[in-house]
Structures are given as structure tokens and as C-alpha cells.
Amino acid sequence: MTLLGIDFGERRIGIATGNAQFGITTPLVTIENDCGSPQKILDVINQYRISKIVMGLPLMRDGNKSFLCETIERYGKMLEEESGVPVVFHNEYLSSNEAETHIREKMKVKDAKKIKELIDKVAASMILEEYIRGTR
């Protein structure tokens, strides 16, 4: 089963793929969140033959929904309707912070511009990895 992980942001959307059977995830791409982003995601869904979409949902520390949750849920519903691929939501509390730490410490990236390029797709990969671990 090939999964698609999405870290949705107001300006950028991080995308990752993963294999549920082997528990492997790969940061794929970061795209600008604009009027063309849904089609770009649909193209990825078709290209990789995605069977499930996992969207990060930024819940607050206390478990309540953040201001962006409603937008993400609408976007997920639209992707599900357009692609026919089921969408699930997974708590992504602090995923971008964890991704930045991972990029700096494990990948040894110091350049701020390079970190900015990587952070969203690495966060998507981490969301997907956590989802896969939780479903095993």
C-alpha cells in the first residue's frame, strides 16, 4: 500500500510518499500553496498510485483543533472527492519543529535557505512515518 503524506501550510505544502508494508517514507517535494496546488497533488497521486492520503492536522497541545484545522479538513475532503483516494488525518503537533531539528542534527544542514526548502517535505515524511507506526 503506497501512502501520500501531506504537511499543509498556508504558503507551502510538503509531500512525502511511504510504503505501509515496509514502514519506509520518503520526502518527495514541497509545492507552493496556490490555485495550482490541488492539481499538482492529484498528479502525484496518479503517478505513484497512492492508495491512501495522510494529512497532518495541527492539533493544539491540549488536543483542541488549531485555526488551520478546518481549512485542512476541507482541502482533504476536496482531494478525496477529486481523486477517489481516502484521506485520513493524523495529529502533527510540532512536526515542523521536529523536522527542522532532524534537518539540522541528522542531515547536518546549516544553511537557512536549504532548511526552508526541506522542512515541509521532511515534516510530511515524519507525519507519514508516525502514522504508519501507529497502524502496525
C-alpha positions in Angstrom: 0.0 0.0 0.0 1.5 3.3 -1.1 0.6 6.3 1.1 0.9 10.0 0.5 1.8 12.3 3.4 0.9 15.9 3.3 2.1 18.7 5.6 -0.3 21.5 4.7 0.7 25.1 5.3 -0.7 28.4 4.3 2.2 29.1 1.9 3.7 25.7 1.2 2.6 22.1 1.1 5.1 19.3 1.9 4.6 16.0 0.2 6.0 12.6 1.0 5.4 9.0 -0.1 5.5 5.9 2.0 5.1 2.1 1.9 2.9 0.9 4.7 4.1 -2.7 4.4 7.8 -1.8 4.9 7.4 1.3 7.0 9.5 3.4 4.7 8.8 7.1 3.9 10.5 9.4 1.5 10.3 13.2 1.4 9.2 14.0 -2.1 8.6 17.7 -2.9 7.4 21.0 -1.5 5.0 22.9 -3.6 3.6 26.4 -3.2 0.1 26.5 -1.8 -1.7 28.3 -4.7 -4.5 27.7 -7.1 -2.4 25.1 -8.9 -1.5 23.0 -5.9 -4.6 20.7 -5.9 -3.7 19.5 -9.5 -0.1 19.0 -8.6 -1.1 16.8 -5.7 -3.6 14.9 -7.9 -0.8 14.3 -10.4 1.4 12.9 -7.6 -1.5 10.6 -6.5 -1.8 9.2 -10.0 1.9 9.0 -10.7 2.6 7.0 -7.5 -0.7 5.1 -7.5 -1.5 6.3 -4.0 -4.0 4.2 -2.1 -4.4 6.5 1.0 -3.6 10.1 1.8 -2.5 11.0 5.3 -2.8 14.7 6.1 -1.2 16.3 9.1 -3.7 18.0 11.4 -2.1 20.6 13.7 -3.9 20.0 17.0 -3.0 22.1 20.0 -1.1 20.6 22.9 -4.4 20.1 24.7 -5.9 18.2 21.7 -8.1 21.0 20.5 -8.1 22.0 16.9 -5.9 24.9 15.8 -7.1 27.7 13.5 -5.9 25.9 10.4 -7.6 22.5 11.0 -10.9 23.5 9.3 -9.0 24.6 6.2 -7.0 21.3 6.1 -10.1 19.2 6.6 -11.9 21.0 3.7 -8.8 20.6 1.5 -8.6 16.9 2.4 -12.2 16.4 1.5 -11.7 18.0 -1.8 -8.7 15.8 -2.6 -10.7 12.7 -1.6 -13.6 13.7 -3.9 -11.3 14.6 -6.8 -9.0 11.6 -6.6 -11.3 8.9 -5.1 -8.5 8.1 -2.7 -9.4 8.0 1.0 -8.0 10.8 3.2 -7.2 10.3 6.9 -6.0 13.0 9.3 -3.1 12.5 11.8 -2.1 14.8 14.6 1.0 16.7 13.5 1.6 18.7 16.7 5.1 20.3 16.4 6.0 18.3 13.2 7.7 21.3 11.6 9.8 21.9 14.7 10.8 18.2 14.8 11.6 18.3 11.0 13.8 21.3 11.5 15.7 19.6 14.3 16.1 16.5 12.2 17.4 18.5 9.2 19.9 20.4 11.4 21.1 17.5 13.6 20.7 14.3 11.5 21.1 15.7 8.0 23.7 18.3 9.2 22.2 21.1 7.1 23.2 24.6 8.4 22.1 26.9 5.6 18.8 28.6 6.5 17.7 28.7 2.8 18.3 24.9 2.4 16.5 24.2 5.6 13.5 26.2 4.4 13.5 24.2 1.1 13.5 20.9 3.0 11.3 21.4 6.1 7.9 20.9 4.7 8.6 17.7 2.8 10.6 16.3 5.7 7.6 17.2 8.0 5.3 15.3 5.6 7.6 12.3 5.7 7.6 12.4 9.6 3.8 12.7 9.8 3.5 9.7 7.5 6.1 7.7 9.4 4.3 8.3 12.7 1.0 7.3 11.1 2.5 4.0 9.8 4.0 3.2 13.2 0.6 3.8 14.8 -1.2 1.5 12.5 1.1 -1.5 12.9 
